[in-house]
Amino acid sequence: MTLSETAEAAVRNIETALSISLEDEKKQKVTKAIEKALIDAVLEISSTSTKVISQCCSADKDMAHKINDEIERNKKALIANLSSFR
């Protein structure tokens, strides 16, 4: 499930929980707000992972570097995909 689909599902769940039906314009705004929150969370987790890798793999710099490179490549791909949603 993409982040966009996750955000849309969250909006549906909010509507159900509150027993409301949002107008299309408001639904889009709420969906975008949720998408942004998800993007921010992913970026924060990525940053935290990078810091943890640097600390835990300090004895094996080559392994830490490889793991960090993989995280960065995945983060860039994710950001590119998420940017296309905006």
Biopython code that builds the backbone (N, CA, C, O; Angstrom):
import numpy as np
from Bio.PDB.StructureBuilder import StructureBuilder

atoms = [
    (1, "MET", "N", (0.858, -1.175, 0.000)),
    (1, "MET", "CA", (0.000, 0.000, 0.000)),
    (1, "MET", "C", (0.907, 1.242, 0.000)),
    (1, "MET", "O", (1.812, 1.362, 0.826)),
    (2, "THR", "N", (0.652, 2.146, -0.927)),
    (2, "THR", "CA", (1.447, 3.371, -1.001)),
    (2, "THR", "C", (1.047, 4.319, 0.132)),
    (2, "THR", "O", (0.022, 4.132, 0.787)),
    (3, "LEU", "N", (1.875, 5.332, 0.343)),
    (3, "LEU", "CA", (1.534, 6.318, 1.366)),
    (3, "LEU", "C", (0.260, 7.060, 1.011)),
    (3, "LEU", "O", (-0.522, 7.417, 1.892)),
    (4, "SER", "N", (0.049, 7.292, -0.270)),
    (4, "SER", "CA", (-1.169, 7.964, -0.706)),
    (4, "SER", "C", (-2.395, 7.120, -0.371)),
    (4, "SER", "O", (-3.399, 7.635, 0.122)),
    (5, "GLU", "N", (-2.306, 5.824, -0.642)),
    (5, "GLU", "CA", (-3.415, 4.926, -0.312)),
    (5, "GLU", "C", (-3.624, 4.846, 1.201)),
    (5, "GLU", "O", (-4.758, 4.780, 1.677)),
    (6, "THR", "N", (-2.531, 4.851, 1.939)),
    (6, "THR", "CA", (-2.618, 4.822, 3.399)),
    (6, "THR", "C", (-3.305, 6.078, 3.916)),
    (6, "THR", "O", (-4.139, 6.008, 4.818)),
    (7, "ALA", "N", (-2.953, 7.227, 3.343)),
    (7, "ALA", "CA", (-3.574, 8.493, 3.753)),
    (7, "ALA", "C", (-5.065, 8.492, 3.430)),
    (7, "ALA", "O", (-5.879, 8.939, 4.238)),
    (8, "GLU", "N", (-5.423, 7.991, 2.253)),
    (8, "GLU", "CA", (-6.838, 7.933, 1.866)),
    (8, "GLU", "C", (-7.618, 6.999, 2.807)),
    (8, "GLU", "O", (-8.747, 7.298, 3.195)),
    (9, "ALA", "N", (-7.004, 5.880, 3.161)),
    (9, "ALA", "CA", (-7.647, 4.948, 4.095)),
    (9, "ALA", "C", (-7.816, 5.604, 5.465)),
    (9, "ALA", "O", (-8.831, 5.402, 6.131)),
    (10, "ALA", "N", (-6.832, 6.381, 5.880)),
    (10, "ALA", "CA", (-6.925, 7.080, 7.163)),
    (10, "ALA", "C", (-8.083, 8.073, 7.153)),
    (10, "ALA", "O", (-8.799, 8.203, 8.146)),
    (11, "VAL", "N", (-8.268, 8.770, 6.041)),
    (11, "VAL", "CA", (-9.379, 9.722, 5.927)),
    (11, "VAL", "C", (-10.714, 8.978, 6.015)),
    (11, "VAL", "O", (-11.635, 9.430, 6.695)),
    (12, "ARG", "N", (-10.815, 7.852, 5.335)),
    (12, "ARG", "CA", (-12.049, 7.055, 5.413)),
    (12, "ARG", "C", (-12.306, 6.597, 6.856)),
    (12, "ARG", "O", (-13.439, 6.623, 7.336)),
    (13, "ASN", "N", (-11.242, 6.181, 7.528)),
    (13, "ASN", "CA", (-11.383, 5.749, 8.924)),
    (13, "ASN", "C", (-11.810, 6.903, 9.827)),
    (13, "ASN", "O", (-12.607, 6.719, 10.747)),
    (14, "ILE", "N", (-11.280, 8.078, 9.562)),
    (14, "ILE", "CA", (-11.660, 9.272, 10.341)),
    (14, "ILE", "C", (-13.135, 9.586, 10.111)),
    (14, "ILE", "O", (-13.878, 9.854, 11.056)),
    (15, "GLU", "N", (-13.549, 9.551, 8.847)),
    (15, "GLU", "CA", (-14.956, 9.813, 8.531)),
    (15, "GLU", "C", (-15.866, 8.809, 9.251)),
    (15, "GLU", "O", (-16.894, 9.183, 9.814)),
    (16, "THR", "N", (-15.479, 7.551, 9.225)),
    (16, "THR", "CA", (-16.274, 6.517, 9.890)),
    (16, "THR", "C", (-16.298, 6.733, 11.402)),
    (16, "THR", "O", (-17.354, 6.650, 12.030)),
    (17, "ALA", "N", (-15.139, 7.007, 11.979)),
    (17, "ALA", "CA", (-15.047, 7.188, 13.431)),
    (17, "ALA", "C", (-15.878, 8.374, 13.904)),
    (17, "ALA", "O", (-16.476, 8.339, 14.979)),
    (18, "LEU", "N", (-15.909, 9.424, 13.086)),
    (18, "LEU", "CA", (-16.642, 10.633, 13.466)),
    (18, "LEU", "C", (-18.066, 10.661, 12.907)),
    (18, "LEU", "O", (-18.817, 11.606, 13.147)),
    (19, "SER", "N", (-18.421, 9.631, 12.172)),
    (19, "SER", "CA", (-19.743, 9.551, 11.529)),
    (19, "SER", "C", (-20.042, 10.799, 10.697)),
    (19, "SER", "O", (-21.108, 11.405, 10.805)),
    (20, "ILE", "N", (-19.057, 11.162, 9.861)),
    (20, "ILE", "CA", (-19.206, 12.330, 8.983)),
    (20, "ILE", "C", (-18.808, 11.942, 7.565)),
    (20, "ILE", "O", (-18.220, 10.888, 7.327)),
    (21, "SER", "N", (-19.144, 12.818, 6.641)),
    (21, "SER", "CA", (-18.711, 12.659, 5.260)),
    (21, "SER", "C", (-18.147, 14.005, 4.812)),
    (21, "SER", "O", (-18.884, 14.981, 4.672)),
    (22, "LEU", "N", (-16.851, 14.047, 4.591)),
    (22, "LEU", "CA", (-16.202, 15.297, 4.191)),
    (22, "LEU", "C", (-16.471, 15.608, 2.726)),
    (22, "LEU", "O", (-16.589, 14.706, 1.895)),
    (23, "GLU", "N", (-16.567, 16.890, 2.425)),
    (23, "GLU", "CA", (-16.665, 17.329, 1.027)),
    (23, "GLU", "C", (-15.337, 17.020, 0.355)),
    (23, "GLU", "O", (-14.307, 16.906, 1.019)),
    (24, "ASP", "N", (-15.369, 16.887, -0.963)),
    (24, "ASP", "CA", (-14.161, 16.514, -1.711)),
    (24, "ASP", "C", (-12.975, 17.426, -1.416)),
    (24, "ASP", "O", (-11.859, 16.945, -1.221)),
    (25, "GLU", "N", (-13.206, 18.739, -1.382)),
    (25, "GLU", "CA", (-12.123, 19.686, -1.149)),
    (25, "GLU", "C", (-11.496, 19.472, 0.233)),
    (25, "GLU", "O", (-10.273, 19.461, 0.374)),
    (26, "LYS", "N", (-12.349, 19.303, 1.248)),
    (26, "LYS", "CA", (-11.844, 19.079, 2.610)),
    (26, "LYS", "C", (-11.169, 17.718, 2.718)),
    (26, "LYS", "O", (-10.167, 17.569, 3.417)),
    (27, "LYS", "N", (-11.713, 16.740, 2.031)),
    (27, "LYS", "CA", (-11.124, 15.401, 2.045)),
    (27, "LYS", "C", (-9.716, 15.438, 1.450)),
    (27, "LYS", "O", (-8.807, 14.784, 1.961)),
    (28, "GLN", "N", (-9.535, 16.209, 0.363)),
    (28, "GLN", "CA", (-8.216, 16.344, -0.256)),
    (28, "GLN", "C", (-7.233, 17.020, 0.701)),
    (28, "GLN", "O", (-6.079, 16.604, 0.801)),
    (29, "LYS", "N", (-7.687, 18.056, 1.398)),
    (29, "LYS", "CA", (-6.817, 18.765, 2.331)),
    (29, "LYS", "C", (-6.391, 17.863, 3.485)),
    (29, "LYS", "O", (-5.230, 17.876, 3.894)),
    (30, "VAL", "N", (-7.331, 17.084, 4.006)),
    (30, "VAL", "CA", (-7.007, 16.170, 5.105)),
    (30, "VAL", "C", (-6.067, 15.073, 4.608)),
    (30, "VAL", "O", (-5.126, 14.701, 5.309)),
    (31, "THR", "N", (-6.315, 14.557, 3.410)),
    (31, "THR", "CA", (-5.447, 13.528, 2.833)),
    (31, "THR", "C", (-4.032, 14.061, 2.671)),
    (31, "THR", "O", (-3.072, 13.370, 3.013)),
    (32, "LYS", "N", (-3.886, 15.274, 2.155)),
    (32, "LYS", "CA", (-2.556, 15.878, 1.976)),
    (32, "LYS", "C", (-1.861, 16.080, 3.324)),
    (32, "LYS", "O", (-0.652, 15.878, 3.434)),
    (33, "ALA", "N", (-2.618, 16.477, 4.346)),
    (33, "ALA", "CA", (-2.040, 16.671, 5.671)),
    (33, "ALA", "C", (-1.525, 15.342, 6.229)),
    (33, "ALA", "O", (-0.457, 15.288, 6.838)),
    (34, "ILE", "N", (-2.283, 14.289, 6.020)),
    (34, "ILE", "CA", (-1.857, 12.966, 6.488)),
    (34, "ILE", "C", (-0.645, 12.487, 5.699)),
    (34, "ILE", "O", (0.285, 11.925, 6.279)),
    (35, "GLU", "N", (-0.642, 12.702, 4.381)),
    (35, "GLU", "CA", (0.515, 12.337, 3.558)),
    (35, "GLU", "C", (1.767, 13.051, 4.047)),
    (35, "GLU", "O", (2.831, 12.441, 4.158)),
    (36, "LYS", "N", (1.644, 14.338, 4.338)),
    (36, "LYS", "CA", (2.796, 15.099, 4.815)),
    (36, "LYS", "C", (3.284, 14.548, 6.148)),
    (36, "LYS", "O", (4.490, 14.435, 6.367)),
    (37, "ALA", "N", (2.362, 14.204, 7.039)),
    (37, "ALA", "CA", (2.749, 13.631, 8.331)),
    (37, "ALA", "C", (3.470, 12.297, 8.134)),
    (37, "ALA", "O", (4.445, 12.009, 8.827)),
    (38, "LEU", "N", (2.994, 11.492, 7.196)),
    (38, "LEU", "CA", (3.647, 10.218, 6.907)),
    (38, "LEU", "C", (5.048, 10.435, 6.334)),
    (38, "LEU", "O", (5.996, 9.751, 6.721)),
    (39, "ILE", "N", (5.171, 11.385, 5.414)),
    (39, "ILE", "CA", (6.481, 11.699, 4.832)),
    (39, "ILE", "C", (7.441, 12.164, 5.914)),
    (39, "ILE", "O", (8.584, 11.711, 5.969)),
    (40, "ASP", "N", (6.984, 13.064, 6.772)),
    (40, "ASP", "CA", (7.829, 13.554, 7.862)),
    (40, "ASP", "C", (8.267, 12.412, 8.766)),
    (40, "ASP", "O", (9.417, 12.368, 9.201)),
    (41, "ALA", "N", (7.349, 11.480, 9.052)),
    (41, "ALA", "CA", (7.679, 10.334, 9.911)),
    (41, "ALA", "C", (8.725, 9.437, 9.246)),
    (41, "ALA", "O", (9.662, 8.980, 9.900)),
    (42, "VAL", "N", (8.559, 9.189, 7.945)),
    (42, "VAL", "CA", (9.520, 8.346, 7.221)),
    (42, "VAL", "C", (10.900, 8.997, 7.222)),
    (42, "VAL", "O", (11.907, 8.323, 7.441)),
    (43, "LEU", "N", (10.948, 10.290, 6.979)),
    (43, "LEU", "CA", (12.236, 10.981, 6.966)),
    (43, "LEU", "C", (12.890, 10.973, 8.342)),
    (43, "LEU", "O", (14.108, 10.821, 8.444)),
    (44, "GLU", "N", (12.107, 11.134, 9.393)),
    (44, "GLU", "CA", (12.635, 11.104, 10.755)),
    (44, "GLU", "C", (13.172, 9.716, 11.094)),
    (44, "GLU", "O", (14.242, 9.590, 11.690)),
    (45, "ILE", "N", (12.438, 8.686, 10.719)),
    (45, "ILE", "CA", (12.888, 7.315, 10.976)),
    (45, "ILE", "C", (14.172, 7.033, 10.207)),
    (45, "ILE", "O", (15.083, 6.392, 10.730)),
    (46, "SER", "N", (14.246, 7.504, 8.980)),
    (46, "SER", "CA", (15.456, 7.316, 8.179)),
    (46, "SER", "C", (16.655, 7.987, 8.826)),
    (46, "SER", "O", (17.743, 7.417, 8.892)),
    (47, "SER", "N", (16.442, 9.196, 9.299)),
    (47, "SER", "CA", (17.522, 9.922, 9.968)),
    (47, "SER", "C", (17.971, 9.196, 11.229)),
    (47, "SER", "O", (19.168, 9.069, 11.490)),
    (48, "THR", "N", (17.007, 8.723, 12.006)),
    (48, "THR", "CA", (17.326, 7.987, 13.224)),
    (48, "THR", "C", (18.070, 6.701, 12.904)),
    (48, "THR", "O", (19.030, 6.351, 13.591)),
    (49, "SER", "N", (17.635, 5.993, 11.865)),
    (49, "SER", "CA", (18.303, 4.752, 11.469)),
    (49, "SER", "C", (19.755, 5.003, 11.089)),
    (49, "SER", "O", (20.644, 4.231, 11.449)),
    (50, "THR", "N", (19.984, 6.077, 10.368)),
    (50, "THR", "CA", (21.344, 6.423, 9.969)),
    (50, "THR", "C", (22.222, 6.659, 11.191)),
    (50, "THR", "O", (23.364, 6.203, 11.238)),
    (51, "LYS", "N", (21.690, 7.368, 12.174)),
    (51, "LYS", "CA", (22.459, 7.629, 13.402)),
    (51, "LYS", "C", (22.753, 6.335, 14.155)),
    (51, "LYS", "O", (23.864, 6.131, 14.643)),
    (52, "VAL", "N", (21.757, 5.470, 14.245)),
    (52, "VAL", "CA", (21.937, 4.198, 14.958)),
    (52, "VAL", "C", (22.979, 3.338, 14.259)),
    (52, "VAL", "O", (23.826, 2.729, 14.912)),
    (53, "ILE", "N", (22.917, 3.288, 12.935)),
    (53, "ILE", "CA", (23.888, 2.491, 12.179)),
    (53, "ILE", "C", (25.298, 3.006, 12.422)),
    (53, "ILE", "O", (26.232, 2.223, 12.595)),
    (54, "SER", "N", (25.447, 4.309, 12.436)),
    (54, "SER", "CA", (26.768, 4.891, 12.666)),
    (54, "SER", "C", (27.307, 4.515, 14.037)),
    (54, "SER", "O", (28.506, 4.294, 14.202)),
    (55, "GLN", "N", (26.415, 4.444, 15.018)),
    (55, "GLN", "CA", (26.841, 4.110, 16.379)),
    (55, "GLN", "C", (27.105, 2.620, 16.549)),
    (55, "GLN", "O", (28.137, 2.231, 17.096)),
    (56, "CYS", "N", (26.187, 1.790, 16.088)),
    (56, "CYS", "CA", (26.319, 0.351, 16.339)),
    (56, "CYS", "C", (27.373, -0.309, 15.467)),
    (56, "CYS", "O", (27.944, -1.327, 15.859)),
    (57, "CYS", "N", (27.635, 0.234, 14.321)),
    (57, "CYS", "CA", (28.600, -0.372, 13.401)),
    (57, "CYS", "C", (29.907, 0.398, 13.352)),
    (57, "CYS", "O", (30.639, 0.311, 12.366)),
    (58, "SER", "N", (30.206, 1.139, 14.385)),
    (58, "SER", "CA", (31.416, 1.960, 14.343)),
    (58, "SER", "C", (32.677, 1.109, 14.211)),
    (58, "SER", "O", (33.672, 1.566, 13.649)),
    (59, "ALA", "N", (32.646, -0.122, 14.721)),
    (59, "ALA", "CA", (33.818, -1.000, 14.598)),
    (59, "ALA", "C", (33.994, -1.495, 13.170)),
    (59, "ALA", "O", (35.114, -1.786, 12.751)),
    (60, "ASP", "N", (32.919, -1.593, 12.427)),
    (60, "ASP", "CA", (32.970, -2.065, 11.046)),
    (60, "ASP", "C", (32.472, -0.952, 10.136)),
    (60, "ASP", "O", (31.318, -0.953, 9.707)),
    (61, "LYS", "N", (33.345, -0.016, 9.851)),
    (61, "LYS", "CA", (32.982, 1.164, 9.064)),
    (61, "LYS", "C", (32.483, 0.801, 7.672)),
    (61, "LYS", "O", (31.591, 1.466, 7.146)),
    (62, "ASP", "N", (33.041, -0.241, 7.068)),
    (62, "ASP", "CA", (32.618, -0.624, 5.728)),
    (62, "ASP", "C", (31.157, -1.083, 5.737)),
    (62, "ASP", "O", (30.378, -0.694, 4.867)),
    (63, "MET", "N", (30.791, -1.903, 6.709)),
    (63, "MET", "CA", (29.415, -2.378, 6.817)),
    (63, "MET", "C", (28.475, -1.205, 7.092)),
    (63, "MET", "O", (27.403, -1.116, 6.494)),
    (64, "ALA", "N", (28.867, -0.320, 7.981)),
    (64, "ALA", "CA", (28.045, 0.854, 8.295)),
    (64, "ALA", "C", (27.834, 1.700, 7.044)),
    (64, "ALA", "O", (26.731, 2.188, 6.794)),
    (65, "HIS", "N", (28.888, 1.870, 6.267)),
    (65, "HIS", "CA", (28.808, 2.672, 5.045)),
    (65, "HIS", "C", (27.847, 2.024, 4.045)),
    (65, "HIS", "O", (27.031, 2.715, 3.435)),
    (66, "LYS", "N", (27.937, 0.713, 3.875)),
    (66, "LYS", "CA", (27.057, 0.002, 2.932)),
    (66, "LYS", "C", (25.593, 0.118, 3.363)),
    (66, "LYS", "O", (24.718, 0.384, 2.539)),
    (67, "ILE", "N", (25.336, -0.080, 4.645)),
    (67, "ILE", "CA", (23.962, 0.012, 5.143)),
    (67, "ILE", "C", (23.433, 1.426, 4.968)),
    (67, "ILE", "O", (22.295, 1.625, 4.545)),
    (68, "ASN", "N", (24.267, 2.408, 5.297)),
    (68, "ASN", "CA", (23.858, 3.804, 5.173)),
    (68, "ASN", "C", (23.582, 4.172, 3.712)),
    (68, "ASN", "O", (22.627, 4.894, 3.427)),
    (69, "ASP", "N", (24.399, 3.686, 2.801)),
    (69, "ASP", "CA", (24.170, 3.940, 1.373)),
    (69, "ASP", "C", (22.840, 3.357, 0.914)),
    (69, "ASP", "O", (22.104, 3.992, 0.159)),
    (70, "GLU", "N", (22.534, 2.148, 1.373)),
    (70, "GLU", "CA", (21.265, 1.505, 1.001)),
    (70, "GLU", "C", (20.083, 2.308, 1.534)),
    (70, "GLU", "O", (19.094, 2.496, 0.825)),
    (71, "ILE", "N", (20.172, 2.778, 2.763)),
    (71, "ILE", "CA", (19.101, 3.595, 3.348)),
    (71, "ILE", "C", (18.934, 4.881, 2.548)),
    (71, "ILE", "O", (17.807, 5.282, 2.255)),
    (72, "GLU", "N", (20.027, 5.524, 2.194)),
    (72, "GLU", "CA", (19.959, 6.773, 1.438)),
    (72, "GLU", "C", (19.338, 6.563, 0.062)),
    (72, "GLU", "O", (18.533, 7.382, -0.379)),
    (73, "ARG", "N", (19.700, 5.471, -0.627)),
    (73, "ARG", "CA", (19.107, 5.181, -1.938)),
    (73, "ARG", "C", (17.603, 4.961, -1.810)),
    (73, "ARG", "O", (16.822, 5.477, -2.609)),
    (74, "ASN", "N", (17.207, 4.198, -0.805)),
    (74, "ASN", "CA", (15.778, 3.954, -0.592)),
    (74, "ASN", "C", (15.048, 5.234, -0.221)),
    (74, "ASN", "O", (13.920, 5.455, -0.661)),
    (75, "LYS", "N", (15.678, 6.073, 0.582)),
    (75, "LYS", "CA", (15.053, 7.340, 0.978)),
    (75, "LYS", "C", (14.860, 8.241, -0.234)),
    (75, "LYS", "O", (13.809, 8.866, -0.379)),
    (76, "LYS", "N", (15.859, 8.313, -1.105)),
    (76, "LYS", "CA", (15.745, 9.142, -2.303)),
    (76, "LYS", "C", (14.638, 8.632, -3.224)),
    (76, "LYS", "O", (13.885, 9.423, -3.791)),
    (77, "ALA", "N", (14.542, 7.324, -3.368)),
    (77, "ALA", "CA", (13.480, 6.743, -4.204)),
    (77, "ALA", "C", (12.115, 7.038, -3.591)),
    (77, "ALA", "O", (11.169, 7.364, -4.308)),
    (78, "LEU", "N", (12.009, 6.926, -2.281)),
    (78, "LEU", "CA", (10.757, 7.209, -1.597)),
    (78, "LEU", "C", (10.360, 8.672, -1.768)),
    (78, "LEU", "O", (9.201, 8.973, -2.051)),
    (79, "ILE", "N", (11.312, 9.574, -1.598)),
    (79, "ILE", "CA", (11.026, 11.006, -1.742)),
    (79, "ILE", "C", (10.581, 11.316, -3.169)),
    (79, "ILE", "O", (9.663, 12.108, -3.377)),
    (80, "ALA", "N", (11.226, 10.698, -4.141)),
    (80, "ALA", "CA", (10.834, 10.915, -5.543)),
    (80, "ALA", "C", (9.405, 10.429, -5.775)),
    (80, "ALA", "O", (8.612, 11.102, -6.434)),
    (81, "ASN", "N", (9.088, 9.266, -5.233)),
    (81, "ASN", "CA", (7.722, 8.739, -5.391)),
    (81, "ASN", "C", (6.710, 9.613, -4.668)),
    (81, "ASN", "O", (5.625, 9.867, -5.191)),
    (82, "LEU", "N", (7.049, 10.069, -3.487)),
    (82, "LEU", "CA", (6.124, 10.889, -2.726)),
    (82, "LEU", "C", (5.923, 12.263, -3.352)),
    (82, "LEU", "O", (4.834, 12.834, -3.290)),
    (83, "SER", "N", (6.985, 12.783, -3.955)),
    (83, "SER", "CA", (6.884, 14.094, -4.603)),
    (83, "SER", "C", (5.902, 14.053, -5.758)),
    (83, "SER", "O", (5.268, 15.060, -6.075)),
    (84, "SER", "N", (5.774, 12.906, -6.383)),
    (84, "SER", "CA", (4.843, 12.805, -7.508)),
    (84, "SER", "C", (3.392, 12.866, -7.050)),
    (84, "SER", "O", (2.506, 13.113, -7.867)),
    (85, "PHE", "N", (3.123, 12.646, -5.751)),
    (85, "PHE", "CA", (1.771, 12.727, -5.220)),
    (85, "PHE", "C", (1.305, 14.164, -5.060)),
    (85, "PHE", "O", (0.101, 14.421, -5.060)),
    (86, "ARG", "N", (2.219, 15.093, -4.925)),
    (86, "ARG", "CA", (1.870, 16.476, -4.612)),
    (86, "ARG", "C", (1.376, 17.205, -5.789)),
    (86, "ARG", "O", (1.039, 18.385, -5.689)),
]
sb = StructureBuilder()
sb.init_structure("model")
sb.init_model(0)
sb.init_chain("A")
sb.init_seg("    ")
for serial, (resi, resn, name, xyz) in enumerate(atoms, 1):
    if name == "N":
        sb.init_residue(resn, " ", resi, " ")
    sb.init_atom(name, np.array(xyz, "f"), 0.0, 1.0, " ", f" {name:<3s}", serial, name[0])
structure = sb.get_structure()
